[in-house]
């Protein structure tokens, strides 16, 4: 295949692409603020703390049925469990099937040397009360549908950590 004098071979154009890529990378490095790492943590905290839509769950009261946000359940549980001494809730996950509550998993950190079983039992009891207050009494809300997982053990109060 003959080439005109004004046409360039694909190998020449590839060299131009490399030069363009290096030029763009250099411009980007010069544009980037040197303190971006410090700012990125703040941005991540803001993103994680933003509210987000959550799954609506069916609830019952004496006046009839209504829906409640899964996020409301998590926040209510967090607030109620926060007062239990020698432990800190680090994660709460609601399991639902369609719009029906099924179970809850709660991850905690426990202060050493306090006994884990009584703390977990208290967390289950408080959780049942909170869920029944919000969702109404139902057979699904029971201690057997709750999983309390000890994710960590620490010396000193985990809430001060």
PyMOL commands that set and color helices and strands:
alter all, ss='L'
color gray80, all
select helices_A, chain A and resi 10-31+36-49+70-81+116-135+143-145+158-160
alter helices_A, ss='H'
color red, helices_A
select strands_A, chain A and resi 56-61+64-69+87-97+100-112+146-155
alter strands_A, ss='S'
color yellow, strands_A
deselect
rebuild
show_as cartoon
